[in-house]
Amino acid sequence: MPRRRSGQARPLADLLAELGQRSDMRYGRRRLDTTQAIEGALQAVLGDDAAARCQPAGYVGTTAILACRSNASAQIVAMYLPQIMDDMRRRVDHADVQELRLTVAPEYWAAV
């Protein structure tokens, strides 16, 4: 249970260290690291143009969902899924994601 406020100010570093120990915060940080690793792997394997047509959209258990702009983009990404997974695993030291799943979701790019 968190400490109650005693009236004295606590150093910000102490508060941040306490937050970093919470399991929900660590899990969120792991997901952020994984998302950044997937984005980096897409760019490294596919190049800038193809990676711009596909982005991480969410997670279901140990599966990461990648939203692609079109069917053609999804087919291109599907050919490189093993290389993307290998690159992603090299970028993060934990293996929360065991599978990548593709979906076509043009609504992610409605504003572009």
Secondary structure, 3 states (H helix, E strand, C coil): CCCCCCCCCCCHHHHHHHHHCCHHHHHHHHHHHHHHHHHHHHHHHHCHHHHCCEEEEEEECCEEEEEECCHHHHHHHHHCHHHHHHHHHHHCCCCCCCEEEEEECHHHHCCC
